């Protein structure tokens, strides 16, 4: 069936399983996803342990921007805004573009670039999530999601932190963004 095909894809094309650094052998590489009571192995994620319910719950509670904005703003709400900018056929891709963070946390881009092990974990998790939810492999679709992601980031900055140094001069926001409660973000995420 489709799960057998998915397992075969994972076996053939997934990044190799990661190993813990020598000094970290005592670390158990599992994240507990409470909504479905799943244990997710972050070194070798498996599609059977990845669930939309867990992703939605996790992303709706994780702060973007290292919680340095004046108000709580979640990765889940960010994903909802990205999805709202795209046609319906790309909504799932938009909602899940940061899905690995539900299991790995949101790490600021400048820090992430310094952490090769984190980037390998993220790549492996993204691969499994993409396969599980059959996300598009079309480059034009990926570019559209990335453009909506960037537009949303600038709208977030303009709405909540207008003096942010990375906000382009004269940015004209296409949306005014306000934080929402976790429960509302979680429910809306699952409805899209």
C-alpha positions in Angstrom: 0.0 0.0 0.0 0.9 3.6 0.2 2.6 3.2 3.6 4.9 0.6 2.0 5.7 2.9 -0.8 6.4 5.7 1.7 8.7 3.5 3.7 10.6 2.6 0.6 10.9 6.3 -0.4 12.2 7.1 3.1 14.7 4.2 3.0 16.0 5.2 -0.5 16.0 9.0 -0.4 16.1 10.1 3.2 19.2 11.7 4.6 21.3 9.2 6.5 20.3 8.7 10.2 22.2 11.1 12.4 24.3 10.0 15.3 24.8 11.7 18.6 28.1 13.4 19.2 30.5 11.3 21.3 29.9 13.4 24.5 26.1 13.1 24.2 25.6 9.3 24.2 23.3 9.5 27.2 20.8 11.8 25.4 17.6 10.0 24.4 16.7 11.4 20.9 13.0 11.4 21.4 10.4 14.2 21.6 7.1 13.4 23.2 4.2 14.8 21.3 1.4 14.9 23.9 -1.7 15.3 21.7 -1.2 11.9 20.1 1.1 10.5 22.8 3.7 9.8 20.1 7.5 9.5 20.7 9.3 11.0 17.8 12.9 10.0 17.2 14.5 13.2 16.0 17.6 11.4 14.8 15.6 9.0 12.6 12.0 10.3 12.3 9.4 7.9 11.0 6.2 8.9 9.2 4.1 6.8 11.6 5.0 9.1 14.5 4.3 12.4 12.7 0.8 13.8 13.0 -1.0 17.0 11.9 -2.6 17.3 15.4 0.9 17.4 17.0 2.3 19.8 14.4 -0.6 22.2 14.9 -0.4 22.0 18.7 3.4 22.4 18.7 3.6 25.3 16.2 0.7 27.2 17.9 2.7 27.3 21.1 6.2 28.1 19.8 7.3 31.7 19.8 8.7 33.2 16.7 11.7 35.5 16.8 13.1 33.9 20.0 10.2 35.5 21.9 11.9 38.9 21.4 8.9 40.7 19.9 6.8 42.8 22.3 4.0 40.3 22.2 3.7 36.5 21.9 3.5 35.5 18.2 3.5 31.8 17.3 5.0 29.9 14.4 1.5 28.4 13.9 0.0 31.8 13.4 2.8 32.7 11.1 2.0 29.6 9.1 -1.7 30.5 8.9 -0.8 33.9 7.5 1.5 32.4 4.9 -1.3 30.0 3.9 -3.8 32.9 3.5 -1.6 34.4 0.8 -1.6 31.3 -1.4 -4.1 29.5 -3.5 -6.0 26.7 -1.8 -4.0 24.0 -3.5 -0.8 25.2 -1.7 -2.4 25.7 1.7 -1.0 22.5 3.2 2.5 23.2 2.0 2.2 26.7 3.5 0.9 25.4 6.8 3.7 22.8 7.0 6.6 24.9 5.7 7.9 25.2 9.3 6.5 21.9 10.6 9.9 20.5 11.7 9.9 23.2 14.3 7.0 21.5 16.1 9.5 18.8 17.1 12.8 20.8 17.0 11.8 24.2 18.2 12.2 27.6 16.4 15.9 28.6 16.2 16.7 32.1 14.9 18.2 31.9 11.3 21.6 33.4 12.3 22.0 30.8 15.0 20.6 27.9 12.9 23.3 28.6 10.3 26.0 28.0 12.9 24.5 24.7 14.0 25.2 22.1 11.3 23.7 19.3 13.4 20.5 21.2 13.9 20.3 21.8 10.1 20.8 18.1 9.5 18.0 17.2 12.0 15.7 19.8 10.4 16.4 18.5 6.9 15.7 14.9 7.9 12.5 15.9 9.7 11.4 18.0 6.7 11.9 15.1 4.3 9.7 12.8 6.4 7.0 15.4 6.8 7.0 16.1 3.1 6.7 12.4 2.3 4.0 11.8 4.9 1.8 14.6 3.7 2.7 14.2 0.0 3.8 17.8 -0.2 4.6 19.2 -3.7 8.0 18.7 -5.2 7.3 21.4 -7.8 10.0 24.1 -7.6 7.6 26.9 -8.7 5.2 25.9 -5.8 8.1 25.9 -3.4 9.1 29.4 -4.6 5.5 30.6 -4.1 5.4 29.4 -0.6 8.8 31.0 0.1 7.7 34.3 -1.3 4.5 34.2 0.9 6.8 33.3 3.9 9.0 36.4 3.3 6.0 38.7 2.7 4.5 37.4 6.0 7.7 38.0 7.9 7.8 41.6 6.8 4.1 42.1 7.6 4.9 40.7 11.1 7.7 43.1 11.6 5.7 46.1 10.3 2.8 45.2 12.6 4.6 44.3 15.8 8.1 45.6 15.6 8.1 48.5 13.1 11.7 49.6 14.0 13.1 46.1 13.2 16.4 46.6 11.4 15.6 43.9 8.8 12.3 45.5 7.8 12.8 47.0 4.3 12.5 50.7 4.2 9.1 51.9 2.9 7.6 48.4 3.4 3.8 48.7 2.7 2.2 45.9 4.7 -0.3 43.7 2.8 -1.8 42.6 6.1 -1.9 43.8 9.7 -1.0 41.0 12.0 -2.2 40.6 15.5 -1.4 37.7 17.9 -4.1 35.2 18.7 -4.5 32.7 21.5 -3.0 29.3 21.1 -6.3 27.5 21.1 -7.6 29.7 18.3 -4.5 29.2 16.2 -4.5 25.4 16.8 -8.2 25.1 15.8 -7.8 27.3 12.7 -4.7 25.4 11.6 -6.7 22.1 11.7 -9.6 23.6 9.8 -7.6 24.9 6.9 
